[in-house]
């Protein structure tokens, strides 16, 4: 049931989805910040990458007892704008943020690093035209060695005339 809370993750018992420990099975990766959860993405054997609107966190130890779960901040400089834009490609997880298309990369089983510059830096004038009121509609997919992103692109930056997905941006590897 929707509880109207967009900042916490609640985990139920493994064989009984109606039963949960209110204290031990709730996680708030963005505690104390004006941030909210956008997407959870599996990472390695027992980790989740938590994409918030303004930050990214890594939760480890999620496959065992939930009392062993640890949450680490990957970055508070960027977050994810659209949950359907998150795509894992080999050792990278690509996503759309307010500043452009970014990727976080894992170098080995336990190290996740964010990239400093958006991979969309060369097409920043197009990224600036994405309608921020409808950015949450954006969808990404990986196909044929390319990252395809459908988004709402205004005719000029800030005009607000794009209310539907009308453009596909393609990043070729």
Z-matrix of the N, CA and C atoms (Angstrom, degrees):
N
C 1 1.457
C 2 1.523 1 109.23
N 3 1.309 2 115.25 1 143.16
C 4 1.461 3 120.64 2 178.89
C 5 1.523 4 108.68 3 -72.69
N 6 1.331 5 115.28 4 121.32
C 7 1.461 6 120.75 5 179.98
C 8 1.527 7 111.30 6 -100.26
N 9 1.323 8 117.01 7 0.48
C 10 1.454 9 120.75 8 177.96
C 11 1.518 10 114.37 9 75.34
N 12 1.332 11 117.92 10 6.49
C 13 1.458 12 122.03 11 -179.52
C 14 1.516 13 108.77 12 -103.29
N 15 1.310 14 117.88 13 119.09
C 16 1.463 15 122.35 14 -176.77
C 17 1.527 16 112.56 15 -105.22
N 18 1.337 17 117.28 16 16.45
C 19 1.467 18 119.56 17 -177.37
C 20 1.515 19 113.60 18 -117.55
N 21 1.314 20 119.27 19 -6.21
C 22 1.459 21 119.37 20 -176.04
C 23 1.518 22 112.75 21 -122.43
N 24 1.326 23 113.69 22 156.06
C 25 1.460 24 122.37 23 175.34
C 26 1.528 25 106.29 24 -113.14
N 27 1.317 26 116.75 25 128.26
C 28 1.457 27 121.73 26 179.93
C 29 1.518 28 107.76 27 -117.37
N 30 1.333 29 117.25 28 127.33
C 31 1.468 30 122.04 29 -179.29
C 32 1.524 31 109.26 30 -112.57
N 33 1.340 32 116.02 31 131.37
C 34 1.458 33 120.63 32 178.60
C 35 1.529 34 110.04 33 -91.45
N 36 1.339 35 115.89 34 174.17
C 37 1.458 36 120.21 35 173.31
C 38 1.520 37 108.83 36 -63.52
N 39 1.328 38 116.07 37 152.13
C 40 1.455 39 121.00 38 -171.49
C 41 1.527 40 113.41 39 -64.66
N 42 1.320 41 118.98 40 -36.39
C 43 1.460 42 121.01 41 -178.79
C 44 1.525 43 112.68 42 -109.26
N 45 1.326 44 118.02 43 5.11
C 46 1.460 45 121.59 44 -178.25
C 47 1.521 46 109.05 45 -143.22
N 48 1.327 47 116.28 46 93.79
C 49 1.459 48 120.22 47 -173.55
C 50 1.528 49 113.23 48 -69.70
N 51 1.330 50 118.22 49 -12.20
C 52 1.465 51 120.93 50 178.06
C 53 1.525 52 113.03 51 -87.35
N 54 1.333 53 117.43 52 -11.59
C 55 1.460 54 120.98 53 -176.24
C 56 1.518 55 110.24 54 -106.90
N 57 1.334 56 115.69 55 128.73
C 58 1.453 57 119.42 56 175.44
C 59 1.521 58 109.85 57 -149.79
N 60 1.301 59 114.01 58 152.62
C 61 1.460 60 121.63 59 175.85
C 62 1.524 61 106.77 60 -88.66
N 63 1.323 62 116.53 61 112.23
C 64 1.459 63 121.67 62 -173.45
C 65 1.527 64 111.71 63 -58.94
N 66 1.308 65 117.99 64 -33.32
C 67 1.468 66 120.61 65 -178.56
C 68 1.519 67 111.37 66 -90.63
N 69 1.322 68 118.45 67 -48.49
C 70 1.462 69 121.84 68 -173.55
C 71 1.509 70 115.69 69 -79.81
N 72 1.334 71 118.18 70 -18.49
C 73 1.455 72 120.31 71 -174.64
C 74 1.523 73 113.35 72 -110.78
N 75 1.311 74 117.71 73 19.68
C 76 1.460 75 121.32 74 176.36
C 77 1.523 76 108.84 75 -115.67
N 78 1.324 77 115.54 76 137.03
C 79 1.459 78 121.55 77 179.79
C 80 1.516 79 108.48 78 -130.92
N 81 1.306 80 116.00 79 139.25
C 82 1.455 81 121.56 80 178.52
C 83 1.522 82 108.19 81 -129.60
N 84 1.352 83 116.73 82 87.69
C 85 1.468 84 119.92 83 -175.94
C 86 1.522 85 114.36 84 -64.58
N 87 1.312 86 118.67 85 -20.54
C 88 1.459 87 120.34 86 -177.48
C 89 1.527 88 111.60 87 -112.05
N 90 1.313 89 116.84 88 34.03
C 91 1.467 90 121.57 89 -175.93
C 92 1.520 91 111.20 90 -54.70
N 93 1.328 92 115.38 91 130.21
C 94 1.452 93 120.91 92 175.98
C 95 1.512 94 115.25 93 82.99
N 96 1.320 95 117.30 94 3.48
C 97 1.469 96 120.52 95 -179.39
C 98 1.521 97 109.00 96 -119.28
N 99 1.309 98 117.09 97 155.59
C 100 1.466 99 120.83 98 174.90
C 101 1.529 100 107.48 99 -86.79
N 102 1.308 101 115.75 100 72.79
C 103 1.450 102 123.58 101 -174.78
C 104 1.521 103 107.53 102 -137.68
N 105 1.319 104 117.95 103 155.50
C 106 1.457 105 119.41 104 178.12
C 107 1.527 106 110.74 105 -141.17
N 108 1.306 107 114.74 106 157.95
C 109 1.455 108 123.98 107 -175.47
C 110 1.527 109 110.91 108 -72.21
N 111 1.341 110 116.18 109 133.87
C 112 1.466 111 121.32 110 178.20
C 113 1.523 112 110.76 111 -113.57
N 114 1.348 113 118.01 112 -45.80
C 115 1.467 114 121.04 113 -174.22
C 116 1.519 115 110.73 114 -157.11
N 117 1.327 116 116.66 115 146.00
C 118 1.463 117 124.19 116 170.33
C 119 1.523 118 107.42 117 -112.49
N 120 1.337 119 116.77 118 133.09
C 121 1.458 120 120.99 119 179.99
C 122 1.528 121 109.12 120 -130.49
N 123 1.341 122 118.45 121 128.56
C 124 1.466 123 120.24 122 177.71
C 125 1.520 124 111.48 123 -61.66
N 126 1.335 125 115.10 124 146.12
C 127 1.457 126 120.82 125 -178.10
C 128 1.519 127 107.78 126 -148.85
N 129 1.291 128 118.72 127 126.28
C 130 1.470 129 126.65 128 -175.97
C 131 1.525 130 111.36 129 52.53
N 132 1.324 131 116.62 130 -154.97
C 133 1.458 132 120.90 131 -172.02
C 134 1.523 133 113.80 132 -75.36
N 135 1.310 134 117.50 133 -42.50
C 136 1.470 135 119.05 134 -175.19
C 137 1.527 136 112.47 135 -139.20
N 138 1.326 137 115.72 136 41.55
C 139 1.462 138 120.29 137 -178.26
C 140 1.527 139 110.99 138 -130.17
N 141 1.311 140 114.38 139 155.73
C 142 1.458 141 122.35 140 173.82
C 143 1.515 142 108.66 141 -128.97
N 144 1.322 143 116.41 142 138.39
C 145 1.457 144 120.43 143 170.78
C 146 1.526 145 105.55 144 -94.21
N 147 1.324 146 115.88 145 123.95
C 148 1.453 147 122.38 146 -178.27
C 149 1.523 148 107.60 147 -103.15
N 150 1.326 149 115.88 148 112.42
C 151 1.461 150 121.31 149 178.06
C 152 1.520 151 108.28 150 -95.77
N 153 1.321 152 116.14 151 113.65
C 154 1.453 153 122.02 152 171.66
C 155 1.513 154 108.10 153 -99.11
N 156 1.302 155 116.76 154 173.09
C 157 1.473 156 120.87 155 -178.48
C 158 1.524 157 111.72 156 -66.00
N 159 1.350 158 117.63 157 -33.05
C 160 1.463 159 121.01 158 -176.55
C 161 1.519 160 113.90 159 -122.77
N 162 1.327 161 118.22 160 6.44
C 163 1.465 162 120.52 161 -177.34
C 164 1.523 163 110.27 162 -158.01
N 165 1.356 164 114.79 163 166.96
C 166 1.464 165 121.80 164 176.93
C 167 1.526 166 107.28 165 -131.72
N 168 1.322 167 116.44 166 135.44
C 169 1.461 168 122.70 167 -178.50
C 170 1.525 169 109.01 168 -128.74
N 171 1.318 170 116.04 169 157.84
C 172 1.459 171 122.54 170 175.95
C 173 1.522 172 108.32 171 -121.49
N 174 1.328 173 116.40 172 120.59
C 175 1.459 174 121.88 173 176.44
C 176 1.520 175 107.74 174 -101.28
N 177 1.333 176 117.44 175 124.03
C 178 1.460 177 122.03 176 179.61
C 179 1.521 178 109.66 177 -114.67
N 180 1.330 179 116.02 178 155.29
C 181 1.458 180 121.68 179 178.46
C 182 1.514 181 113.88 180 81.43
N 183 1.325 182 117.71 181 24.90
C 184 1.466 183 120.07 182 -175.18
C 185 1.528 184 113.56 183 -81.02
N 186 1.326 185 118.96 184 -7.20
C 187 1.459 186 119.94 185 -177.63
C 188 1.524 187 113.22 186 -91.01
N 189 1.302 188 118.10 187 -15.40
C 190 1.466 189 120.48 188 179.61
C 191 1.512 190 110.81 189 -102.33
N 192 1.312 191 114.97 190 -144.22
C 193 1.453 192 119.18 191 176.53
C 194 1.530 193 109.07 192 -69.09
N 195 1.300 194 116.98 193 137.09
C 196 1.458 195 120.72 194 -173.98
C 197 1.524 196 112.99 195 -70.41
N 198 1.320 197 117.46 196 -11.29
C 199 1.467 198 119.62 197 176.11
C 200 1.531 199 110.89 198 -72.13
N 201 1.345 200 117.31 199 -15.09
C 202 1.457 201 121.64 200 178.93
C 203 1.531 202 113.54 201 -92.97
N 204 1.326 203 117.52 202 -0.36
C 205 1.469 204 120.84 203 -177.59
C 206 1.522 205 109.98 204 -68.80
N 207 1.328 206 114.93 205 133.78
C 208 1.459 207 121.58 206 176.70
C 209 1.524 208 108.21 207 -122.44
N 210 1.316 209 116.28 208 141.48
C 211 1.459 210 122.12 209 179.02
C 212 1.511 211 109.39 210 -116.00
N 213 1.331 212 116.12 211 126.40
C 214 1.463 213 122.36 212 178.14
C 215 1.521 214 109.58 213 -121.48
N 216 1.310 215 116.69 214 142.56
C 217 1.453 216 121.95 215 177.33
C 218 1.525 217 108.94 216 -80.74
N 219 1.329 218 117.27 217 127.25
C 220 1.463 219 122.05 218 173.39
C 221 1.524 220 108.73 219 -86.32
N 222 1.334 221 116.34 220 -48.76
C 223 1.465 222 121.24 221 176.52
C 224 1.519 223 110.46 222 -159.18
N 225 1.318 224 116.55 223 148.02
C 226 1.464 225 122.31 224 171.73
C 227 1.525 226 110.24 225 -113.25
N 228 1.323 227 116.38 226 9.67
C 229 1.461 228 121.25 227 -178.52
C 230 1.524 229 112.79 228 -89.01
N 231 1.330 230 117.16 229 -29.35
C 232 1.456 231 121.33 230 179.58
C 233 1.517 232 109.36 231 -135.85
N 234 1.311 233 115.43 232 157.28
C 235 1.453 234 121.76 233 175.00
C 236 1.515 235 108.73 234 -142.32
N 237 1.302 236 116.10 235 -170.83
C 238 1.461 237 121.76 236 -176.56
C 239 1.529 238 109.51 237 -106.53
N 240 1.323 239 116.65 238 132.72
C 241 1.470 240 122.26 239 -179.63
C 242 1.524 241 112.80 240 -89.99
N 243 1.333 242 117.71 241 -28.43
C 244 1.463 243 121.37 242 -173.83
C 245 1.518 244 109.70 243 -140.63
N 246 1.314 245 117.00 244 121.21
C 247 1.465 246 120.50 245 -175.45
C 248 1.522 247 112.85 246 -63.85
N 249 1.329 248 117.64 247 -32.66
C 250 1.467 249 119.83 248 -179.54
C 251 1.522 250 112.98 249 -79.98
N 252 1.325 251 117.50 250 -1.08
C 253 1.468 252 120.11 251 177.75
C 254 1.526 253 111.83 252 -87.35
N 255 1.327 254 118.33 253 -10.25
C 256 1.463 255 122.49 254 -176.90
C 257 1.527 256 109.64 255 -76.77
N 258 1.354 257 115.71 256 122.28
C 259 1.464 258 122.14 257 -178.38
C 260 1.521 259 108.29 258 -139.15
N 261 1.342 260 116.74 259 131.36
C 262 1.458 261 120.12 260 175.69
C 263 1.521 262 108.92 261 -95.73
N 264 1.340 263 115.29 262 128.14
C 265 1.459 264 122.71 263 179.94
C 266 1.520 265 107.06 264 -130.35
N 267 1.332 266 116.80 265 109.72
C 268 1.468 267 122.29 266 -178.05
C 269 1.529 268 109.43 267 52.46
N 270 1.325 269 118.35 268 -117.08
C 271 1.466 270 120.47 269 -177.71
C 272 1.531 271 112.53 270 -97.49
N 273 1.337 272 118.24 271 15.88
C 274 1.462 273 121.93 272 179.95
C 275 1.522 274 110.63 273 -121.19
N 276 1.310 275 115.54 274 147.33
C 277 1.458 276 121.97 275 169.31
C 278 1.524 277 105.60 276 -117.35
N 279 1.326 278 116.11 277 115.59
C 280 1.465 279 121.61 278 -176.95
C 281 1.525 280 108.79 279 -100.49
N 282 1.355 281 116.20 280 149.46
C 283 1.463 282 121.00 281 -178.42
C 284 1.518 283 109.85 282 -162.93
N 285 1.313 284 115.22 283 162.69
C 286 1.460 285 121.81 284 177.47
C 287 1.523 286 109.04 285 -96.56
N 288 1.328 287 115.56 286 128.85
C 289 1.458 288 121.13 287 174.41
C 290 1.526 289 107.79 288 -118.08
N 291 1.316 290 116.73 289 179.49
C 292 1.468 291 120.25 290 178.69
C 293 1.523 292 111.55 291 -64.59
N 294 1.337 293 117.59 292 -27.99
C 295 1.458 294 121.45 293 -176.48
C 296 1.528 295 113.34 294 -92.86
N 297 1.314 296 118.61 295 -7.82
C 298 1.457 297 121.13 296 -179.03
C 299 1.518 298 111.66 297 144.10
N 300 1.318 299 115.52 298 -165.79
C 301 1.466 300 121.51 299 178.02
C 302 1.520 301 107.88 300 -90.62
N 303 1.320 302 115.87 301 122.97
C 304 1.458 303 122.23 302 -178.80
C 305 1.519 304 109.79 303 -117.23
N 306 1.328 305 114.75 304 169.45
C 307 1.455 306 121.64 305 174.02
C 308 1.520 307 108.47 306 -140.60
N 309 1.333 308 115.61 307 137.55
C 310 1.457 309 120.08 308 167.50
C 311 1.512 310 105.52 309 -105.76
N 312 1.302 311 116.07 310 145.72
C 313 1.452 312 121.02 311 -170.64
C 314 1.523 313 109.26 312 -130.42
N 315 1.336 314 116.69 313 139.25
C 316 1.451 315 118.00 314 173.10
C 317 1.511 316 109.39 315 -106.46
N 318 1.346 317 114.24 316 132.87
C 319 1.464 318 121.54 317 -175.72
C 320 1.515 319 112.12 318 -92.45
N 321 1.295 320 116.71 319 -31.04
C 322 1.454 321 121.64 320 172.15
C 323 1.518 322 106.12 321 -147.70
N 324 1.307 323 117.43 322 -168.99
C 325 1.460 324 121.00 323 -172.33
C 326 1.526 325 114.08 324 -62.49
N 327 1.316 326 117.85 325 -23.58
C 328 1.457 327 119.11 326 -173.01
C 329 1.521 328 114.80 327 -120.44
N 330 1.311 329 119.66 328 -3.25
C 331 1.464 330 121.42 329 -175.40
C 332 1.513 331 111.31 330 -112.64
N 333 1.318 332 115.49 331 117.91
C 334 1.451 333 122.92 332 177.39
C 335 1.510 334 107.99 333 -114.47
N 336 1.320 335 118.09 334 128.68
C 337 1.463 336 122.71 335 -177.71
C 338 1.517 337 110.01 336 -128.62
N 339 1.317 338 115.82 337 140.73
C 340 1.454 339 121.41 338 174.63
C 341 1.519 340 109.86 339 -90.30
N 342 1.328 341 116.00 340 151.88
C 343 1.458 342 119.92 341 176.41
C 344 1.518 343 108.92 342 -86.03
N 345 1.328 344 116.67 343 144.30
C 346 1.455 345 121.15 344 -177.13
C 347 1.513 346 114.17 345 -73.99
N 348 1.305 347 117.49 346 -35.58
C 349 1.467 348 122.54 347 -178.65
C 350 1.523 349 108.89 348 -113.96
N 351 1.327 350 117.17 349 146.51
C 352 1.466 351 117.88 350 176.80
C 353 1.520 352 110.88 351 -67.11
N 354 1.324 353 116.81 352 146.84
C 355 1.462 354 119.71 353 177.63
C 356 1.530 355 110.43 354 -73.03
N 357 1.327 356 115.85 355 -11.62
C 358 1.464 357 121.19 356 178.19
C 359 1.528 358 112.56 357 -94.88
N 360 1.315 359 117.20 358 16.03
C 361 1.466 360 121.70 359 -175.15
C 362 1.537 361 112.63 360 -55.02
N 363 1.317 362 117.63 361 -37.20
C 364 1.473 363 120.48 362 -176.87
C 365 1.526 364 112.57 363 -71.51
N 366 1.328 365 117.56 364 -18.08
C 367 1.471 366 120.23 365 179.15
C 368 1.532 367 110.78 366 -115.36
N 369 1.320 368 117.00 367 31.67
C 370 1.460 369 121.50 368 -176.65
C 371 1.533 370 113.57 369 -55.88
N 372 1.339 371 120.40 370 -35.47
C 373 1.473 372 118.46 371 176.81
C 374 1.534 373 113.41 372 -58.60
N 375 1.328 374 117.44 373 -33.22
C 376 1.469 375 120.42 374 176.23
C 377 1.525 376 110.63 375 -73.55
N 378 1.322 377 117.46 376 -41.05
C 379 1.466 378 121.64 377 178.67
C 380 1.522 379 110.04 378 -60.85
N 381 1.317 380 117.80 379 -37.96
C 382 1.466 381 121.74 380 179.08
C 383 1.526 382 112.15 381 -64.97
N 384 1.318 383 117.46 382 -20.43
C 385 1.472 384 121.56 383 179.68
C 386 1.518 385 113.53 384 -87.01
N 387 1.337 386 119.19 385 -3.22
C 388 1.466 387 120.90 386 178.42
C 389 1.524 388 108.87 387 -67.28
N 390 1.321 389 116.32 388 127.74
C 391 1.456 390 122.16 389 -179.95
C 392 1.529 391 108.80 390 -71.42
N 393 1.326 392 116.69 391 111.84
C 394 1.469 393 121.71 392 -175.58
C 395 1.527 394 112.87 393 -68.34
N 396 1.331 395 117.63 394 -20.42
C 397 1.467 396 120.10 395 177.27
C 398 1.525 397 111.57 396 -73.98
N 399 1.330 398 117.37 397 -21.72
C 400 1.459 399 121.83 398 -178.56
C 401 1.532 400 112.69 399 -122.90
N 402 1.327 401 117.28 400 14.98
C 403 1.465 402 121.30 401 -178.05
C 404 1.531 403 111.19 402 -62.05
N 405 1.330 404 117.23 403 -28.99
C 406 1.468 405 120.73 404 -178.68
C 407 1.535 406 112.32 405 -63.56
N 408 1.322 407 118.69 406 -16.30
C 409 1.463 408 122.19 407 177.73
C 410 1.525 409 112.98 408 -78.22
N 411 1.319 410 118.24 409 -15.53
C 412 1.465 411 122.79 410 -174.72
C 413 1.524 412 111.92 411 -58.53
N 414 1.334 413 115.92 412 141.54
C 415 1.470 414 122.58 413 -178.85
C 416 1.525 415 109.27 414 -130.81
N 417 1.325 416 116.08 415 138.34
C 418 1.450 417 121.51 416 177.26
C 419 1.509 418 111.13 417 -121.01
N 420 1.318 419 115.97 418 152.27
C 421 1.460 420 121.75 419 176.23
C 422 1.525 421 107.89 420 -151.29
N 423 1.316 422 116.37 421 149.58
C 424 1.460 423 122.00 422 175.09
C 425 1.516 424 107.61 423 -104.66
N 426 1.345 425 116.61 424 125.44
C 427 1.458 426 121.47 425 178.40
C 428 1.518 427 108.80 426 -155.24
N 429 1.314 428 116.71 427 136.61
C 430 1.463 429 123.30 428 174.20
C 431 1.533 430 111.96 429 55.85
N 432 1.340 431 115.49 430 45.04
C 433 1.460 432 122.77 431 177.51
C 434 1.540 433 112.65 432 61.80
N 435 1.337 434 115.38 433 31.40
C 436 1.463 435 121.07 434 179.01
C 437 1.530 436 109.58 435 -140.34
N 438 1.339 437 115.24 436 149.50
C 439 1.467 438 122.15 437 171.96
C 440 1.520 439 106.91 438 -100.47
N 441 1.316 440 117.19 439 117.02
C 442 1.455 441 123.98 440 -178.35
C 443 1.520 442 107.73 441 -103.39
N 444 1.334 443 117.23 442 126.80
C 445 1.457 444 121.69 443 -179.89
C 446 1.523 445 109.54 444 -125.49
N 447 1.338 446 115.97 445 115.23
C 448 1.463 447 121.18 446 174.01
C 449 1.521 448 107.25 447 -90.32
N 450 1.331 449 116.73 448 131.43
C 451 1.461 450 120.27 449 -176.22
C 452 1.532 451 110.81 450 -150.34
N 453 1.331 452 115.78 451 173.49
C 454 1.469 453 123.63 452 -179.96
C 455 1.525 454 108.47 453 -98.22
N 456 1.315 455 117.18 454 105.16
C 457 1.460 456 121.75 455 -176.37
C 458 1.526 457 110.51 456 -106.07
N 459 1.343 458 116.14 457 119.47
C 460 1.463 459 121.80 458 177.07
C 461 1.527 460 109.87 459 -69.78
N 462 1.354 461 116.82 460 160.03
C 463 1.461 462 120.42 461 177.46
C 464 1.527 463 111.05 462 -68.58
N 465 1.332 464 117.31 463 -36.31
C 466 1.468 465 123.34 464 173.27
C 467 1.524 466 106.92 465 -137.24
N 468 1.339 467 118.74 466 152.54
C 469 1.468 468 120.33 467 -177.93
C 470 1.530 469 112.36 468 -55.70
N 471 1.334 470 115.89 469 129.54
C 472 1.453 471 121.86 470 175.22
C 473 1.513 472 116.04 471 82.35
N 474 1.337 473 118.88 472 1.60
C 475 1.466 474 119.83 473 -177.46
C 476 1.526 475 112.20 474 -72.40
N 477 1.331 476 117.83 475 -27.98
C 478 1.467 477 121.35 476 177.77
C 479 1.513 478 114.39 477 71.55
N 480 1.324 479 118.42 478 21.83
C 481 1.462 480 120.34 479 -177.51
C 482 1.526 481 113.81 480 -90.46
N 483 1.326 482 118.83 481 -7.17
C 484 1.467 483 121.56 482 178.54
C 485 1.526 484 108.60 483 -96.82
N 486 1.322 485 116.42 484 111.66
C 487 1.467 486 120.58 485 -179.31
C 488 1.521 487 112.28 486 -114.19
N 489 1.337 488 116.61 487 -0.42
C 490 1.466 489 122.20 488 178.16
C 491 1.519 490 108.71 489 -135.28
N 492 1.330 491 115.69 490 165.41
C 493 1.454 492 120.12 491 174.30
C 494 1.522 493 108.05 492 -64.63
N 495 1.334 494 116.72 493 120.19
C 496 1.471 495 119.51 494 -176.46
C 497 1.522 496 113.84 495 -134.27
N 498 1.340 497 117.42 496 -0.83
C 499 1.465 498 120.96 497 -176.03
C 500 1.522 499 109.92 498 -142.15
N 501 1.322 500 115.55 499 143.79
C 502 1.470 501 119.99 500 172.85
C 503 1.520 502 107.91 501 -117.46
N 504 1.319 503 115.30 502 122.65
C 505 1.454 504 122.30 503 176.12
C 506 1.522 505 107.12 504 -100.33
N 507 1.339 506 117.45 505 131.72
C 508 1.465 507 121.28 506 -176.32
C 509 1.527 508 108.90 507 -117.47
N 510 1.341 509 115.48 508 125.80
C 511 1.466 510 121.52 509 174.62
C 512 1.525 511 107.11 510 -107.38
N 513 1.312 512 117.32 511 117.48
C 514 1.453 513 121.93 512 -178.56
C 515 1.526 514 109.97 513 -95.22
N 516 1.324 515 116.66 514 130.63
C 517 1.454 516 120.65 515 178.22
C 518 1.509 517 110.35 516 -80.45
